[in-house]
Amino acid sequence: MIKIECFATHLVILSKSINRFDTMKKVYFSGACSTNIRMLKELNLDSVNLQDIKIEPISINPIDEMAKTAGSYKVLFSRKAINYKTLALTEIKFSEADYKKYIFDEDTFIKRQVTMIYENIFNGNSKKNISALKQN
């Protein structure tokens, strides 16, 4: 089973059993993001494999699985990404294929932190979401 929680600026993927992510527990994060680093320290994830997506980009399969679990690529897409405004994407009406394309083309378009916990999905880095993640 997979766990999912989404935080506004970071990406974490955890799984309780061996599955499509190739490990029992795995965290995808941005080492360039101070909030990501703070969250990792706060969550005490000693037994989890870490993958810095700036050094080792996420492959297509985990992103497809995230979208499948979340219900769409739109849920994973970050409108806060700098390039969203720079590329004038605010003017475009996106299809699901467009969200997928931009997420695959550039990791800045994926909403981070996305934490997968079983069938649950949480967006944002609110205290409520962090608390829920700590309980899992």
C-alpha positions in Angstrom: 0.0 0.0 0.0 1.1 3.6 -0.6 0.8 6.6 1.6 0.2 10.1 0.1 0.3 13.6 1.5 1.0 16.7 -0.4 2.7 19.7 1.0 2.8 22.9 -1.0 6.6 23.1 -1.5 8.1 19.6 -1.0 7.9 16.1 -2.2 7.9 13.0 -0.1 6.9 9.5 -1.2 6.6 6.8 1.4 5.4 3.3 1.0 4.8 0.6 3.8 5.5 -2.4 1.6 7.7 -3.3 -1.3 6.0 -1.9 -4.4 6.4 0.0 -7.6 8.8 2.5 -6.0 11.4 -0.3 -5.5 11.9 0.3 -1.8 9.9 -0.1 1.4 10.1 3.6 2.2 11.3 6.4 0.0 11.4 10.2 0.3 11.7 12.4 -2.8 12.8 15.9 -1.9 14.6 19.0 -3.1 17.9 19.5 -1.3 17.9 23.0 -2.7 14.8 23.9 -0.7 15.3 24.9 2.9 11.6 24.0 3.7 12.3 20.5 2.4 15.3 20.1 4.6 13.5 21.5 7.6 10.6 19.0 7.0 12.9 16.1 6.7 14.6 16.9 10.0 11.2 17.5 11.7 9.7 14.2 10.5 12.6 12.0 11.7 12.7 9.6 8.7 15.7 7.6 9.7 14.6 4.3 8.1 13.6 5.9 4.8 15.6 6.0 1.6 16.1 9.6 0.4 16.3 10.8 -3.2 17.2 14.5 -3.8 15.3 15.2 -7.1 17.8 18.0 -8.0 20.6 15.4 -8.1 18.7 12.3 -9.2 15.5 13.3 -11.0 12.3 11.3 -10.5 11.6 8.8 -13.2 8.4 8.6 -15.1 7.0 5.6 -13.3 6.8 7.1 -9.8 5.2 10.3 -11.2 2.6 8.2 -13.0 1.9 6.3 -9.8 1.6 9.6 -7.9 -0.9 10.9 -10.4 -2.8 7.6 -10.4 -3.1 7.7 -6.6 -3.9 11.4 -6.5 -6.5 11.1 -9.3 -4.8 13.5 -11.7 -1.6 15.3 -12.8 -3.4 18.5 -12.0 -3.2 17.7 -8.3 0.5 17.3 -8.6 1.1 20.5 -10.6 2.5 23.6 -8.8 1.2 26.9 -10.0 3.7 28.5 -7.6 6.6 27.4 -9.8 8.6 30.4 -11.1 8.3 29.2 -14.7 4.6 29.1 -14.5 4.5 32.9 -14.7 7.7 33.3 -16.6 6.5 31.1 -19.5 3.1 32.9 -19.4 1.4 29.6 -18.6 -1.2 31.5 -16.6 -2.8 32.3 -20.0 -3.2 28.7 -21.0 -6.1 26.4 -20.2 -4.4 23.2 -19.3 -5.6 19.7 -20.2 -4.5 16.7 -18.2 -1.9 15.9 -20.9 -0.5 19.5 -20.5 -0.1 19.0 -16.7 1.7 15.7 -17.4 4.0 17.2 -20.0 5.1 20.1 -17.8 5.7 17.9 -14.8 7.8 15.4 -16.8 9.7 18.2 -18.6 10.7 20.1 -15.5 10.7 19.1 -11.8 9.9 22.6 -10.7 6.3 22.0 -11.9 5.7 19.2 -9.4 4.1 20.3 -6.2 6.5 19.5 -3.3 6.1 18.1 -0.8 3.8 15.2 -2.0 3.6 12.5 0.6 1.8 9.3 -0.3 0.4 7.4 2.7 -1.9 4.6 1.7 -4.8 6.0 -0.3 -4.7 9.4 1.5 -3.6 12.6 -0.2 -2.9 15.8 1.6 -1.9 19.1 0.0 -0.2 22.0 1.6 2.3 22.3 4.5 -0.2 23.2 7.2 0.3 22.1 10.8 -2.7 19.7 10.3 -0.9 17.9 7.4 2.4 17.8 9.1 0.8 16.3 12.2 -1.0 13.7 10.1 2.3 12.7 8.5 4.0 12.4 11.9 1.2 10.0 13.0 1.8 7.7 10.0 
